[in-house]
């Protein structure tokens, strides 16, 4: 842990590698996280040896040691209207609990590009698709954990493909099927996230506003560099930005984050609040699942004030 770091990496990272997957695959990364029946659940993105992804469950009692299920849970659909848009895989899930229902947003990847799919489960046995929340090209959809003024809200990232930049947007829906009234939240700026941005974790409600992590991508001579910032949104008007970190707060440092199928990537998709700490589950170099911990207050502090150590 560096002198000014606010995230402490687990000493036995990575916690899940392809060797933990009970069947043949290429890599495992970018896992959604939630709690269910007293266990911490990860929904893993597993890439098969054809280069297509599906989603597999893993369970843990302590948040660090996971048992991966023997078989995939969510495979690309073979039923329309979903099949054509999931032909090349389902990727990068996020889980948001609303009431007793766990909503899962994911990237449906097909011949027309990526778009955001939404489904739900109540028991992590049956998964029911609801529909698509976007057209292509759109990724990184995260749902808020409650309705606000009677509406569902979703943050997404239209664009960002084929070298184009991409901003964070927010859109609303009365029923999780019909989406609209989209507004931009923040856009790439010169510096650490100058290429494209994307939501990382579903928002958490705090006294200061809705808090979420997002990733910023910087183009460098050595390729893209994925790092993490934080964003606070107004509790009643979530399309209004309260503050966001002017600097990244988490970045690739370890070899397992620097070396892999896509080097120099830390990519959180889920977090769990346990007492006074937050466990952040992130994909490392598109090759591993890792975990780090911090306190919510430290993340909020980095949003609302520039640390004295920064210039």
SVG drawing of the C-alpha trace seen along z (x, -y; Angstrom):
<svg xmlns="http://www.w3.org/2000/svg" viewBox="-44 -22 49 50">
<polyline fill="none" stroke="black" stroke-width="0.4" points="0.0,0.0 1.5,-3.3 1.9,-6.2 -1.0,-8.1 -3.2,-5.2 -6.7,-4.8 -7.2,-1.3 -5.5,1.7 -5.1,4.7 -5.7,8.1 -2.4,9.8 -3.4,13.0 -4.6,11.3 -5.7,12.4 -8.6,14.2 -9.9,15.9 -8.0,17.0 -8.9,19.3 -7.5,22.2 -10.4,21.7 -12.9,22.2 -14.1,25.9 -14.3,26.0 -12.0,24.9 -11.8,21.1 -9.3,18.4 -9.7,15.8 -12.0,14.6 -12.5,10.9 -14.9,8.0 -17.3,9.5 -20.5,8.0 -21.0,8.4 -23.8,8.6 -24.9,10.3 -27.4,13.2 -28.5,15.6 -25.5,14.6 -22.9,15.1 -21.0,12.8 -21.9,13.5 -19.7,12.7 -21.1,12.9 -18.0,13.6 -17.3,12.7 -15.7,15.8 -14.2,15.7 -14.1,19.0 -11.5,20.2 -13.5,18.9 -13.2,15.4 -16.9,15.1 -18.0,14.4 -20.7,15.8 -21.5,15.2 -20.8,17.7 -21.6,17.5 -19.1,17.8 -19.9,17.8 -17.9,16.9 -18.4,16.7 -15.6,14.2 -15.4,12.2 -11.9,13.5 -12.2,17.2 -14.7,18.2 -16.1,21.4 -17.0,21.2 -20.0,23.0 -19.5,26.0 -21.4,24.6 -22.1,21.2 -25.3,19.4 -26.1,16.8 -25.2,17.8 -26.0,15.8 -29.7,16.3 -30.9,18.5 -34.3,16.9 -35.3,13.7 -35.3,10.8 -32.2,11.3 -30.2,13.9 -29.1,11.7 -27.7,9.1 -26.0,11.6 -24.5,13.7 -20.9,12.9 -21.4,13.0 -22.7,11.4 -20.1,9.3 -19.3,7.1 -22.3,7.5 -23.4,5.3 -26.0,6.2 -28.4,3.8 -30.8,5.0 -34.2,3.2 -36.6,4.6 -36.2,8.4 -35.2,8.4 -31.6,8.5 -31.4,6.7 -28.5,7.6 -27.3,5.2 -24.8,6.6 -23.3,5.9 -25.0,7.8 -22.4,8.1 -23.4,9.0 -22.8,8.2 -24.2,4.7 -22.0,3.8 -22.5,3.7 -25.8,2.7 -27.1,2.8 -29.3,5.7 -31.3,5.9 -32.7,9.0 -33.5,10.1 -33.4,12.9 -34.8,13.5 -32.9,16.7 -29.8,16.8 -31.2,19.9 -33.6,18.5 -32.6,15.5 -35.3,13.6 -34.4,11.1 -36.4,7.9 -35.1,6.1 -32.5,3.7 -31.9,0.3 -30.0,-1.1 -29.2,-0.8 -25.6,-0.1 -22.9,-1.3 -23.4,-1.5 -21.7,0.2 -21.2,-0.1 -24.9,-0.3 -25.5,-0.6 -28.9,-0.9 -29.6,-3.0 -30.7,-0.9 -34.1,-2.6 -36.6,-4.6 -36.2,-8.3 -39.3,-10.4 -41.1,-7.3 -38.5,-6.5 -35.7,-4.1 -32.3,-5.7 -29.5,-4.1 -26.0,-5.5 -24.5,-4.3 -21.8,-5.2 -22.9,-5.6 -20.0,-5.8 -16.5,-5.0 -16.0,-2.4 -13.6,-2.3 -11.5,-5.1 -14.3,-7.5 -14.5,-9.2 -17.3,-8.4 -19.0,-10.3 -21.1,-9.2 -24.9,-9.7 -27.9,-9.2 -31.3,-8.1 -34.7,-7.3 -37.5,-4.8 -40.9,-4.2 -40.8,-0.5 -37.2,0.6 -38.4,1.1 -38.9,-2.4 -35.8,-4.6 -35.3,-8.3 -34.7,-11.9 -30.9,-11.2 -28.5,-13.8 -24.8,-13.9 -23.0,-13.7 -19.3,-14.1 -17.0,-13.8 -13.3,-13.0 -11.0,-15.8 -7.3,-16.3 -5.3,-14.3 -5.9,-10.8 -9.2,-10.0 -8.7,-11.9 -10.2,-9.2 -13.4,-7.7 -15.2,-7.2 -17.6,-4.4 -19.6,-3.7 -17.9,-1.0 -20.1,-0.2 -23.8,-0.7 -24.4,-3.9 -24.4,-3.8 -26.5,-6.3 -24.5,-8.5 -25.2,-11.8 -23.2,-13.6 -25.1,-12.1 -25.1,-9.0 -21.6,-7.7 -20.2,-5.5 -16.8,-4.5 -16.1,-5.1 -13.2,-4.2 -11.3,-6.7 -9.2,-5.6 -6.1,-7.4 -4.5,-6.8 -0.8,-6.4 2.0,-5.4 1.9,-2.0 -1.8,-1.5 -4.9,-2.3 -4.5,-2.8 -7.6,-2.1 -7.8,-3.8 -10.6,-4.6 -12.2,-7.8 -15.3,-8.5 -18.4,-10.6 -21.1,-12.1 -24.6,-12.8 -27.5,-14.7 -29.8,-12.5 -33.0,-14.0 -31.8,-15.1 -29.2,-12.4 -28.6,-14.1 -26.8,-16.9 -23.2,-16.3 -22.2,-17.2 -18.5,-16.6 -16.1,-14.1 -12.5,-13.3 -10.2,-15.5 -7.6,-12.8 -7.7,-9.0 -7.9,-7.1 -7.0,-3.6 -4.6,-2.6 -2.7,0.5 0.4,1.0 0.9,4.8 2.1,7.2 -1.3,8.9 -2.8,5.6 0.1,4.7 0.4,8.0 -2.4,9.9 -4.7,10.2 -5.2,6.4 -2.4,4.8 -2.7,1.9 -6.3,2.3 -8.2,2.1 -11.9,2.4 -14.3,2.6 -17.9,3.9 -19.1,4.4 -18.6,3.4 -19.8,4.6 -20.1,2.4 -19.2,4.5 -19.4,2.5 -16.8,-0.3 -15.1,1.0 -15.9,1.4 -14.7,4.4 -14.1,3.5 -14.1,6.4 -12.2,5.6 -10.9,7.2 -7.2,7.0 -5.6,6.9 -8.8,8.7 -7.2,11.8 -8.0,12.0 -10.5,11.2 -9.0,9.2 -10.3,7.4 -9.2,4.3 -10.7,2.5 -11.1,-1.0 -13.6,-3.2 -16.5,-5.0 -15.5,-8.2 -12.1,-8.2 -13.8,-7.9 -16.2,-10.7 -13.4,-12.8 -11.5,-12.5 -14.7,-13.7 -15.4,-16.7 -11.9,-18.0 -8.6,-18.0 -6.1,-16.3 -3.2,-18.5 -0.9,-16.0 -2.2,-16.8 -1.3,-19.8"/>
</svg>
